[in-house]
Amino acid sequence: MVSIHARIAEELNVREQQVTATVELIDGGATVPFIARYRKEITGSLDDAQLRTLEERLRYLRELEDRRKVILESVREQGKLDAALEAQIMAADSKGRLEDIYLPYKPKRRTKAEIAKEAGLMPLADLLLSDPSNDPKVAAEPYVSADKNVADVAAALDGARSILIERFAENADLIGTLREELWANARLKSEVRDGKKEAGAKFSDYFEFSEAFTKMPSHRVLALFRGEREEILSLIVEPDDPATRPTVSTYEQRIMRSYAIIDQGRPGDKWLTETVRWAWRTKIFITLSIDLRLRLWTAAEEEAVRVFAANLRDLLLAAPAGARPTLGLDPGFRTGVKVAVVDATGKVVATTAIFPHEPQQRWDESLAILGKLVLEHKVELIAIGNGTASRETDKLATELVKRLANPKLNKIVVSEAGASVYSASAYASEELPGLDVTLRGAVSIARRLQDPLAELVKIDPKSIGVGQYQHDLSEYKLSRSLDAVVEDCVNGVGVDLNTASAPLLARVSGIGESLAQNIVAHRDSHGRFASRQSLKEVPRLGPKAFEQCAGFLRINGGDDPLDASGVHPESYPVVRRIIEATKNDIKLLIGNAPVLRGLAPRSFVDEKFGLPTVTDILRELEKPGRDPRPAFKTAEFKAGIETMNDLEPGMVLEGVVTNVAAFGAFVDVGVHQDGLVHISALSKTFVKDPRQVVKPGDIVRVKILEVDKPRKRISLTMRLDDEVGSQPTRNSSAGDRNTPKRGYAGPQGGKDKSSSSAGGALADALRQAGFNGSNKTR
């Protein structure tokens, strides 16, 4: 049997030694970001994507091996384990195959076949299968026995049939073949349940629907299963196309061939053919249908998790506005607009509430209050939450900017998705003690404009809402995937040790929640960290944790300039050799591109530090602590375009991509309702994955194709020469076509608020897209 390491190496197309070395690091407690960044010599420069795949496959294959051992022991205890069966079990390369082999030996309730065997009917079943020339009724007569509860010939034949049906259904090779044939040919059909048309209108595309398993995209699968779960749809697995279905199905023919059953007119042929048909229709097809529905769901779930993770990565790595004094506005009508000012470091310096909108309409007073705050705290950015009253508050900010006539002052609408979750969290209470829960939202809105990554790590990734049908997905799978994304993003950007919050520090390689709290407590009691080495003074932060985290932590203005870079402390000796070779002071060497580019990396390689590490060190010295995130920019929404009523087909507008799903991209054009660019309208060339063209946060130009006001749907295209009124060819669903709308939870539902208004630095892409959340009542 191929070893786990060899199998992973083959799947990743890398050497087995690379896998073995990586597994040893993982088992030793090293994190993926640390291995990817600082152990390239050991792994052969495997990147973080390869390492994540390796980690997942390692987990799966180890679970497979654990299950294999349990099955071997179970069969051995039954006294049924021979060399052939053991070899078959050892060769099983998936959990499904392993369970197929184990099925005949799996402890189960007393079946009809077991009862028939106890009644001595096994020889009758064997006789009829091996020699169809026997007349079944004649062959069954000797087996009639009142003592064995075989009342008559019919009962004897029923028992023999049950034995054969179970034999067919537990043939691992046959079932494996039938499963794959069914997967390749079957269709999933959906029908609306009686009396459910009106209640299930959002699933109307599926009231009469049928599609091949192999052609169904993930979002359609999720929509269908949700419709079934909400008791709107009935789902039926059709083994093949009804229009081309033969009298004897291809699956029944496959079973017959496996047991050399041929209808040649012999006395037993008809009985055997009926037994095969009975086995397929009453047992095998039902079991395989369940298997394939699970397989279909699993594949759709994995794709949905992948899309969610990819979108989350883009959002976390969105362009930060930077360390600039920011005014945060959390809009509302009756309860007013909550206001918070944070300084360049994110510290709260002022809070209040204003009431510019209905019912109080204290517009001028609100402008005066905001103007005073802007001038007093030298505010450069105004962050406006995109919830209820967002558009009205944006008008207020627009007038404020005009009146102040300050060229440095900019207003940006940002998403407040997850802000209410943060506001009510225990961490927010600890971070902002004494501050009313409603004002905490304004603080979060301001901070997420300054640095989206640092603020969003305080929120459960699932509450950010950039997935499709996320509430239908496995909590474990989704959380594991999203946590990995957050970990990779945080460590990829790096963290300022002296300003980072505990939630941000907790995502750094090797730290975790407990150590993060210890670091913050030590910083609060002893003052800022002067060097990375002083981290070792933090309680319970041992050598292993220091090794894992030190390279990702930055200390600006510390004792050692290298502590502000991504160079790991263990590699400082290499830097000292570079200093000696260049005869430069470290402060003069850092950022000196001409000198650094003139060096030969190989001349600094030794037995401990290889060429990949030395190359990374030189690159880091050239641009120390460089931020991989893009430059900050905002979209310009067209003046006068404020609601769907202002939209006209043919308009070309600038917008912000808020979410990317398998079927296309949602774009905010500033009218409180995201439009959909179907995958076929993203480019003039074929697009397999929308993320090949766009990602959340992108600023794009789109043309309005159609505005469906009753259903609140806006059809867009990025192919600006498309004709107005044209529609992309698609098989849409409740999940495909509904875009986010105010106060509408949709099929997916959610607790946090969402909307779609003007865009901003986070590209408003944090707002929930698809069916993810409704706005809270103000």
N, C-alpha and C positions, 0 to 999 in steps of 0.2 A: 504494500500500500504506500502511495506517495505521502511523504510527511507534510504536515501543515505548512511548514516553512517553504518547502519546494512548491507546493500548490499555489501559495500566495505569490511566490516569485514568478511562476509561470503566468498567473493572471495579470500581474503588474508589468510583466516583461522586463524584470530586473534579475540580478543574480541572487541565488539563494543566500549567499554570505551577507548581502545587504539586508535581507529580511531577518536573518538570524540575529545580526547585530542590532537591528532596530527593536526586535522583540525583547532582547535583553535590556535595552534602555527603558522600554515601556514597563517591563516587569520590575525594573529597578526604581520606578517612580518618576521617570522623566516625562514631561508633557510634550505634546506634539509641537507647540511653538518653539520650545527649547531645543528639541531634537532637530527641527527644520533649520533653525538659525545657527546653532552653535555646535552641532555634531555632524557636520557634513562629511568630514573625513571618514567617520565610522559608518555612516549610512550610504556613502557613495553619492551624496548630494540629492537624496530623495526630497522632493518638495512637500509642502504642507498638504496638498491635495492627495498625493500618493500616500502620505503617512496616515491621513484620515481614512482612506480606503483600506490601507493595511490594518489599521486598528479595528475597523468594522469587520473585516474578513477574519481576523484573528479571533475576535469574540464569537462570531458565528461558528467557525470551524472547531473551536474549543467546546462550544455547546454541543456540536455534532458528536465530538469524541466522547463527551460525558454521556450523551444519550446512547451511543454505541455500546459503551461499557454496561449500562443498565440493561439493555436488550440482550446482550450476550449472557449476562448473569441470569436473567429471567429464563431464557431458553435452556440454558445449562441446568438450572434447577428443575426444569420439566423433564430432563433426560432426553431432550430431542435435538441436542446440538451435535451434528456430525461435521466432518471436515468440509463438505461441500457447502452446507448452510453457513458455517463460520466464515468461509471464504466470501460468500455472497454478502454477508453482513459487513465484513471488513472492506469490501469493495464499494459499498454504498457511498456516493459522493454528495448526497444532499439529505436533508431531514425528511423530505417527502419520500425519497426512494427507500430510506431506512425504515420508515413506518409501513410502506407497502410490503416489505419483506417480513416485517414483524407481525403483520396483521393475522396470519393463521395461528400464531402462537400467543397472541395477546389475550390475557385473561378477559373473558366476556361472559355476559349472562347466558343462560342455557337457551340455545337457539333450536329452531325446528330441525336443523341439520344434526345437532348434537342428540336430540331426542330420537331421531331416525337411526343414527348410528347405534345408540343404546338398544334400539329395537332390533338390531341385527340386519339392517337394510343396506349396509355398505356393499356387500357382495352383489346385491341386485343392481345398484347404481353402476358399479364397475362393469358388470356383465352387459348392461344395455349400452353403455358408452363404448365398450371395446368391440362388441359384436351386434350391430344393428339388425342382423338377420333374425334375431330373436324377437318373437311377438311379445311386447311389453306385458300384456294381460296374462299371457300364458306363463311368462317368466316370473311374474309376481305372485302367482297362486301359492307356491310353497312357503311364502313369507307371511301369509296371513296367519295371525296368532292372537287369540283373545288375551292370552297371558301377557303378551308384549304390547297390548293396546293397538294392534294392527287389525282393525275390524274386518277389512275386506281388501280386494285387489286395488281399488281406487286409493285407499289409505296407504297401501304399500308403495304404489307408484308416486303418490304425493311425497312420501318420505324420501324415496330415491331421488326425486326431482329436487327436493330441498338440499340434499347432500351435494348434488352436482352444481346447483346454483351457488352454494357457498364455495365450492372448489373453484368455479370460474371466477368468482368475485375476489378470491384470495390469491390468485395467480399474479405475483408481483410483476413479472415481465409483461404479461398480457394487460394488466391494469395500467401500467406505465405507458404502454403503446396507445391504448384507448384514450387515456387522458390527453396525450399530445395530439392525437387525431381530432379529438373533440375540441381542444383549444384552437386548432387550426381551422376548423370548419363551423363551429357553433356560432349562433347568434343570440344576442340578448334582446328579448322583446318586452315592451312595456305597454300596459293598457291602463286607462283610468278606471278606478273602482266606481261602482254604482253610486250615484248621488254625490260624487266628489268633484265634479267639474268646476263648480263655482268656488268652492273652498280651496281648490288646488290650482287656481288659474295660473300661478307662477310656474307651474310645471306643464303648461298647455302644449309645449313643444314635444312632450313625451306621452301624450294621451294615446297616440297610435304611432309607435316607434319600433324600429328593429335595426340592429347593426351588428356586424361581425365583431366577435371578441377582439380580434387582432387589430381592428381599425379604430377602436374607441379611445379617444383621448381621456386623460385623467379627470378633467373637470366634468366631462359628460358622465363618466362612471359615478363620480361622487354625487352629481345631481340626481341620477337615477336611484341610487341607493337611499339618498335622503328622501326622495319622493315615496319610496316604499316604506321607509321607517315612519314617515308622517301619515302613512295609510292613505295616500293619494293614489299611488301607482301599484300595480301588480307586475312583478317581474317574472318572466318565463324564459328558461333556457331552451332554445330550439337547437337540436343536435346538428341540423343542417338546413339548407334552404328548402322550405316546403315545396317550392315549385319544381325542384329536381330530386325530390326524395324517392328512392326506389321502394319496391314492395318489401323487400328484405333489406334493412339498412346496412350500410357499409360496416357499421360497428358490430352488428349481429354476424355478418359474414366473416369479420375478423375473428370473433370468438369461435365460430364453426371451423375455420381453418386451423386455429390453434389446437383443436381437439379432433381434427380429421373427420368432422361431421359433414356428410354430403347426402343430400336427398336424392337417392337412387331408386326410390320406390320400395325399399326394403321395409319389413314390418316395423322396425324401430326408428326409421329415419324421421317420420313425422313427429313422433313423440320427442325425439332429441331436438328437432328444429324448434318445436314449441317450448322446450325447456330453455333453449338459448334465448328465444324471444322473451320469455318470462324473466330470465336472469337479467337481461339487459334493461327491460322496461321497469321492473319492480325493485331492482337492487343496484345494479352497476351504474346505470344512468343517473339514478337519484344521488348515489354517493359521489360520483364524478361531478355532477352539477354543483353540489355543495363545495367540492374541492376547487372547481374553476371559478365559482363566484368569489371564493376567498382569495384565489390567485389574482383575479381581476381587481378586487378591492385593494389587495396588498400592493400591486403595481401602481394603482392610482394614488394610493396613500403615499408611497415612496416618492412619486413624482411631485405630489402636492407639498410634501415636506421639503423636497429639493428646491422647489420654486420659492417657498416661504424663506428658506435659509438664504438663497441667493438674493432675494429682495432685502432681507434683513441686513445682509453684508453691505449692500449698496447704501442703505440708510445710515448704518453706523459709520460708514466711511464717507458720508456726505461732507461737503466743504464746510469747515467751521468759519464763522465770521471773525473769530479771534477775540483777543483780550481787549474789548472795547466796552465802555459804559453802555448799558442797555436798559431800555424801558420795556417791561413786559405788560401786555394788556390781555386779560382774560375776559372776553366779551360776555354781555348778558343784557337783557331788557329790564325786567322788573327788579331784579336784585342788583342791577348796576354792573359797571365794568370794573373789575378788580385790577389794581395797578401796583406794580412792584418795580423798583429801580435796583439794579445790581451794578456794582462797580466792575472794573476790568477783570478782577479776580473772581467774580461771581458772588461776592459778598452782598447781602441785602442791606441797602442803605436807606430805603424809604418804601413805605407801602401806604395805600389809601384806596378809596373807592369813589367812582364818579358816576353820575346818572344822566348821561347825555340823551338817552333814548326814551321811548314811551315806557311808562306813563308820565315820568317826571319831566323829561325833555329839558334838562338843564345844560344846554349845549354850550353856551358862552362860558358859563362857570367851569365846565369840564375842560374847555380849551385853556382857560386861565390856569387851572391847577396843573395840567400837563405841561404847559409852557414854563411854569415856575420850576417844576421838577427837572425839565430838560436843561434849563439854564443853570440851575443850582448844582447839578451833578455832571454837567458837561456830557450829556447823553449823545451818543453818536448813532445808535440803532434803536428803532422801535419795533418790537416783536409783537405781532397781533395773532392771538389764537384763532383758529379757523372754525370755531363752534358757532352756537347761536349768537346772532347779532354781529357776526364777524364783518359782513360787508358794510353794515352801518358804522361800525367802529373804524373800519378802514377809511371811510369818508372823513371821519373825525380826525384821524391821523394825517390824512392828506391835507386837510385845511390847516392843521397845526404846522406841518412842514412848510407850507406856503407862507404862513404868517411869520414864522421865525426866519425864513430865508437863509438857512444855514446849509451851505453846500455839503458839509460833512454829515448831516442828519439824513438818514434813510429809514424808510418804513418797509417792513417785510411781513407778510402773513405766513405764519408757520403752523404746522399741525400741532394740535393739542392732544392727539391720540395718546392715551396712557397717562395724561396729566392728572386726571381725577384719581386714577389708581395710585399714582405716586403721592398725591396730596393726602390721601387717607391712610397711607402706609405708616408702619411703626418707624421706619427710617426717616420719613419726612418729619414726624413729630420730634425725633431726636435731633435732626439736622436743623430744623427751624422751630425751636421751642417757643411757645407763647404766640406763635403766628397762627391766625385763623386758617382753617383748612381751605377756605375759598381763596385766600391770598397766596397760599403755597402754589396753587396752580399758575398764577401769574409769574411767580419766581421761576418755576420750571420752564415756562414758555420763554422767558428771557434767557435763561441759561442754555437751553437747547439750541438757541440761535448762535450763541457764543461758541459752544462746543457740543455738537449733537452726541458724540460718542460718550463723553464724560457724563452727560445728563441721562441719556437713555439707558445706561447700564443700571440705573437705579430702578428700572421698571422691568417687570417680567416680560421677556421678549414676546410672549404670546399676546400681551396687551397692546403691543404696538400695531398689530393688525395689518400685516401686508401679505397675508396668505389667502388661499382660496379654500373655503369649507373647513377652516382650521378647527372648528369645534367638533368636527366629525373624526378627526385624526387621533391616532394613539397618543395619549399624553406622554408616555415614556419615549416613543420615537421622536416626537416633535421637540420635547424638552432637550433630549440628548443632542439632537442636531443643532438646535438654536444655541444651546450653551457652547457648543464647539465653535460656532460662528462668532459669538461674542468673544470667546477666548482668543481666537485667531485675530480678530480685529483689534482688540485692546493691546495685545502683545505686538502686533504689526505696527501700530502707531507709537507705542511707548507711553509711559505714564510718569508725570512729574511727582516725585516722591513727596515733595513738600506741600503740594496743593491738592493732591488726589483725595477723593472721598473714599470711605471704607468700601462701598460697593464697587468702585472702580479698581481699587487695590485688590479686592477679592478675586478679580478676574485675571490678575497677573499670574503668570506661570509659577507654580509652587507655593502660592500664598494661601488662598482660601479665606473664608469669612472670619474664622477665629484669629488668624495671624493678621488679617487686615485691621481688625479692631485693636489688636495689640500695637500695631504700627502707629495708628492714629492716636492712641492713648499715650504712647511714648513721645510722639511729636508734640502733643498738647502739653505734656508735663516737662519736657526737656528742650523744647524749641525745635527749630528746623534742623534737618539732617545736613551736616556739613560734607559728608562723604558717603559713598556706598558702604565702606567698611563699617561705619557706625551703625548700619543695619544689624550687625551682629550683636548689638547691645539690646535689641528688642527681645523681650521674654519669649521663649519657645521658638525663636527663629534660628534653627540650627544650620549646620554646614550644607545639608542637602537642599533645604529651602533657599538658602542664600545662593547656591549654585544655580538653581532653577530661575530665580527671580531677578538677580542683580543686573543682568544685561538689559532687561526691559524697563528698568527704573531710571529716571533721569534726575540729576541734581544740577540745576542751573545756578551758576555763581558760587559753586562749592569750592572745596580745597583743591580738587583735581579736575582740570578741564575735561578729562576723559569721562568723568562721571556724567557729563551732559550728553554723551554720545551713546551709540548702540554697541560700542566695543565692550565685550565682557571683561570684568576684572581679571579673569584668569589669563586673558590675552595681553594684558598691559606689558609684560616683558617683551613681546614682539614690538610694541610701539616704542619701547625704550631703545631697542636695536635700530629701529627706523630713525629715531632722533639722533642716535650716534652716527648713523650712516650719512644723514643729511646735515649734521652739525647745526641743527635748528633748535630753538626753544620750542617746547610743545605748543605754546600759545601762538607762535608764528607758523608752526607747521600745520595746525588745524585750519582747514579751509584753503590751504595754499595749493590749488589745483596744479599749476605748472610743475612744482617740485614733486608732488605725489604721483602725477602721471608719468614723470620721468623715471620712476623707480621700477626695478624688475622684481615682481612679487616673488619669484622663485629664490631670489637671493636671501629671503628671510624665512624660508621654509626650514623646519627642523623636525626632529623625531616626534614632537608633540603637536606642532601646528603645521598643517598641510597647506597646499596651495589654495583651496577654497576659503579657508579661514583668513589667510593673509590677504587674499583678494578682497574679501569682505571688509577687512580692517582698513585697507587703503581707500576703499570706496566710502566708508563711513567717515574717515578722517577728512576726506574732501568735502563732504556735506554732512557734518555731524548733527545727529538728532533730526534729520530731515523728516518731514511729515509726508507720508505717502498719499494723503488725501488731496483732492483737486482744489484749485483756487476758488474762492467764494464769488458767486455771481447770482443774480436774480433775474426772474422773468419780468417782462413788461406787459401787463395786461392792457388791452385796448380800452381807451376811455369811452364811457357810455355803454359798455357791454357789462351789465351787472346781473341780469337774470336770463332765464331761458327765453323769455319774451323778446329779448334784444337780439337773439341769434337769428340769422337768416342763412339758408343754404347758399353756399358759394363763398361765404366769408373765410378769409385766411387770418388766423389768429396765432399768437404765440401762447404756449402753454407749458405746463410742467407735468412730466410723467409721475403719477402718484403710485401706480402699482403695475406689475407685469404678471400676467397669468399665461397659462398655456395657450389660450385662444387669442391673445392680443394684449394691448396696453391701455390702461385708463389714463386720461389726460385731463388736468384741471385747466380750464380756459377762463376761470374767474366768474362763474355764474352759479356757484353753490351746487353744481351738479357735474360730476365728472363725465366726460364723453369717452366712448370706446373706439379705439383704432383696432379693427379686427386684424388678425395676423396677416391676412391676405392684402391689407392696405398699408402695411408698414414700409414696404419697399417694392420697387418695380421688379426685383428678382425674387426667386423663391426663398421663403423664410421658414426654416424648420422649427427654430426656437426663437420666440420674440426677443429674448435677451441678447441675441446676436446683433440686434439693431438698437434697442433701447434698454435703459434700466431706470429704476426709480430715481428721481432727482434730475433727470435730463431735461433740458429746455429744448422744446421742439416747435416747429411751425406745422400747423394742421389746417385742413380745409373742412368746413362744415358740409356734410353730405345730406344729412336729414335731421330734423328736430321733431321728436315725437313727444309733444307736451303732455298728453294724457298719461302716458306710461313713463314719463320723465327719462327719456332715452335720447342720447345725442350720438349720432353716428359720425365719425371723423375719418379722415384719411391723411396720411403723411405723403401721399403721392399727389402733389399739388395740381397736377394736370388732369386728375380724375374728374369726370363729368358730374355735375350736381345731380343728385337723385339716384346715382348708381350705388349699388350695394355690393359689398364683398360676398362671394359665394361662401356659404357656411351652413353648418348644421348646428344651430345655436341651441341654447338651453336656458333654463331659468338662471343658471349660473353664468352663461355666456353673456347675456345681454343686459341684465339689470346692472345699473351702475349705482354708486352710493347715493343715497338721498337722505334728506333730513328727517329724523324721527322714524326711520325705517330700519328695522333690524334684519329684515329679509330672512331667507331660509337659514342663513348661518347664525344670525343672532349675535349678541355680544353685550357687554356691560358698559363699555366705555363709549364716549361720544365720538362721532365722526361727522364730517361734512365735506363740502368741497367749495372753497372760495378762492380768493386770490392766492398766488403761490409765493414762495419765499426761498430762503437760503437752504432750508431742508427740503425744498422743492415741494413742500406740503405732502411729500410722499409718505409721511408717517401716518397720514390720515387713513382710516380704514377704507379699503377698496373691496369691491365684490359685494359680500354680504357680511359686513363685520362691524356691527355696533350701531347704536342709536344715540342721539344726543340727549344729554340730561336736561331736565326741565329747569329753567331758570326762574 
